[in-house]
Amino acid sequence: MKLSEIVENKIDYLKDGKNDSLIINGEIIYNNGDCQILSQSSQVFEFYVFSEFENKEVKIIIDDHQIYPVDNKEIVDWDKYSYASLLQLDEELKKLDPKKELLHKKYTREGMIKRVLAERKQKAENRKRRTVNSCDCLRISPSAFRFSTVSFRFRPSGRNR
C-alpha cells in the first residue's frame, strides 16, 4: 500500500467516526495554515501546530500500514492537532505525487531561459523583415527634398566690424 493511500484511508476512517468536534477543529487549524511540517523520513513525520490556545509539536508514525500519533514515545489518541497534522501530511504527499495530468509543459530555470531567448530572437527577426518590407513600399515625393537657402554671417570672436 502506498503512503498516500494509508493517509487517505485514515482520514476517511476518522471522518466516519462520531467525534465531529475533532474533525471540525482539526480542519479549522489546517485551513488557517497553522500546521507546519518540521521533518520527515520514510516512517516518521514531525509537525509544529500553533493555535490561539496552545502551540504543540506532533509526531506521526507510519508502521505496518498503520498510522498513529505519538507523544513521548507512546501512542496517543487522535486530537485536533494530530488530525490537522494528518491533513497537512496528505497535502504534502499530494504535492510529491500528483495524479493530475499536466496540462502545460513544466520548465526548469535553464529551460525557461532557453525558451525566452529563442522567442526574443524570433521576434527580433520578424521586426527586421517588417522594417525592410515597409521601406520598399514607401514613396517619397520630390518636394520633400527642397531646401531653402539661408545665409549666415561669420563673425570671428574679438573683432567688431
C-alpha positions as CSV (number, residue, x, y, z in Angstrom):
1,M,0.0,0.0,0.0
2,K,1.3,3.5,-0.9
3,L,1.9,6.0,1.8
4,S,-0.7,8.4,0.4
5,E,-3.3,5.7,0.4
6,I,-2.6,4.9,4.1
7,V,-3.1,8.6,5.0
8,E,-6.3,8.9,2.9
9,N,-7.7,5.8,4.5
10,K,-7.0,7.1,8.0
11,I,-8.6,10.5,7.2
12,D,-11.7,8.7,5.9
13,Y,-11.8,6.4,9.0
14,L,-11.6,9.4,11.3
15,K,-14.3,11.3,9.4
16,D,-16.6,8.3,9.7
17,G,-16.2,8.3,13.5
18,K,-18.6,10.0,15.8
19,N,-16.2,12.7,17.0
20,D,-17.2,15.7,14.9
21,S,-15.5,18.3,17.1
22,L,-12.1,16.7,16.4
23,I,-12.7,16.9,12.6
24,I,-14.1,20.4,12.7
25,N,-11.4,21.9,14.9
26,G,-8.6,20.0,13.1
27,E,-9.9,21.3,9.8
28,I,-10.0,24.8,11.1
29,I,-6.4,24.6,12.3
30,Y,-5.3,23.1,8.9
31,N,-7.3,25.6,6.8
32,N,-5.9,28.6,8.8
33,G,-2.4,27.4,7.8
34,D,-1.4,26.8,11.5
35,C,0.3,23.5,10.8
36,Q,3.9,23.3,9.5
37,I,5.9,20.2,8.7
38,L,9.3,20.2,10.6
39,S,10.9,17.0,9.4
40,Q,10.1,13.8,7.5
41,S,11.5,10.4,6.9
42,S,10.1,7.3,5.5
43,Q,8.1,6.5,8.6
44,V,8.2,9.5,11.0
45,F,6.8,12.9,10.3
46,E,7.1,15.8,12.8
47,F,4.8,18.9,12.7
48,Y,4.6,22.1,14.6
49,V,1.0,23.2,15.2
50,F,0.2,26.6,16.6
51,S,-3.3,27.9,17.6
52,E,-4.9,30.5,19.8
53,F,-4.6,28.5,22.9
54,E,-1.6,26.2,22.6
55,N,1.5,25.5,20.4
56,K,2.2,21.8,20.1
57,E,4.7,19.5,18.4
58,V,3.0,16.5,16.8
59,K,4.8,13.3,15.7
60,I,3.0,10.9,13.3
61,I,4.5,7.4,12.7
62,I,3.6,5.0,10.0
63,D,4.3,1.4,10.8
64,D,3.0,-1.8,9.1
65,H,0.3,0.1,7.1
66,Q,-0.9,1.7,10.3
67,I,-0.7,5.4,11.1
68,Y,-0.9,6.9,14.6
69,P,0.2,10.0,16.6
70,V,3.0,9.6,19.2
71,D,3.8,11.7,22.2
72,N,6.8,10.9,24.4
73,K,7.3,7.6,22.7
74,E,3.7,6.5,23.5
75,I,0.8,6.1,21.1
76,V,-1.9,8.6,21.9
77,D,-5.5,9.2,20.7
78,W,-6.2,11.5,17.7
79,D,-6.9,15.0,18.7
80,K,-7.5,18.2,16.7
81,Y,-3.7,18.9,16.5
82,S,-2.8,15.4,15.2
83,Y,-5.7,15.5,12.8
84,A,-4.6,18.9,11.4
85,S,-1.1,17.4,11.0
86,L,-2.6,14.4,9.2
87,L,-4.3,16.7,6.7
88,Q,-1.0,18.6,6.2
89,L,0.8,15.3,5.6
90,D,-1.9,14.4,3.0
91,E,-1.3,17.8,1.2
92,E,2.5,17.3,1.3
93,L,2.2,13.8,-0.2
94,K,-0.1,15.1,-3.0
95,K,2.5,17.7,-3.9
96,L,5.1,15.0,-4.2
97,D,2.9,12.6,-6.2
98,P,0.4,14.5,-8.4
99,K,-2.2,12.3,-10.0
100,K,-3.5,15.0,-12.3
101,E,-2.4,15.1,-15.9
102,L,-0.2,18.0,-16.7
103,L,-2.0,20.5,-19.0
104,H,1.1,22.7,-19.6
105,K,4.7,22.0,-20.1
106,K,6.9,22.4,-17.0
107,Y,10.2,24.2,-17.3
108,T,13.3,24.2,-15.2
109,R,15.1,27.6,-14.8
110,E,17.5,26.8,-17.6
111,G,14.8,25.5,-19.9
112,M,12.8,28.7,-19.4
113,I,15.8,30.9,-20.1
114,K,16.4,28.9,-23.4
115,R,12.8,29.3,-24.4
116,V,12.6,33.0,-23.7
117,L,15.8,33.7,-25.6
118,A,14.5,31.7,-28.6
119,E,11.3,33.7,-28.6
120,R,13.2,37.0,-28.4
121,K,15.4,36.0,-31.3
122,Q,12.4,35.1,-33.4
123,K,10.6,38.4,-32.6
124,A,13.8,40.4,-33.5
125,E,14.0,38.6,-36.8
126,N,10.3,39.4,-37.6
127,R,10.9,43.1,-36.8
128,K,13.9,43.2,-39.2
129,R,11.8,41.7,-42.0
130,R,8.9,44.0,-41.3
131,T,11.1,47.1,-41.4
132,V,12.8,46.1,-44.7
133,N,9.4,45.3,-46.3
134,S,7.9,48.6,-45.2
135,C,10.8,50.6,-46.7
136,D,10.2,49.1,-50.1
137,C,6.7,50.4,-50.1
138,L,7.5,53.9,-49.1
139,R,7.2,56.6,-51.9
140,I,9.0,59.9,-51.4
141,S,7.8,62.9,-53.3
142,P,10.5,65.2,-54.9
143,S,9.1,68.2,-52.9
144,A,10.4,66.6,-49.7
145,F,13.9,67.4,-50.8
146,R,13.5,71.2,-51.4
147,F,15.6,73.2,-49.1
148,S,15.6,76.9,-48.6
149,T,18.9,78.7,-48.6
150,V,19.9,80.6,-45.5
151,S,22.9,82.8,-45.4
152,F,25.0,83.1,-42.2
153,R,27.3,85.8,-41.4
154,F,30.5,84.7,-39.8
155,R,32.0,87.0,-37.1
156,P,35.2,86.0,-35.6
157,S,35.4,86.5,-31.8
158,G,37.2,89.5,-30.5
159,R,36.7,91.6,-33.6
160,N,33.8,94.0,-34.1
161,R,33.1,95.2,-37.6
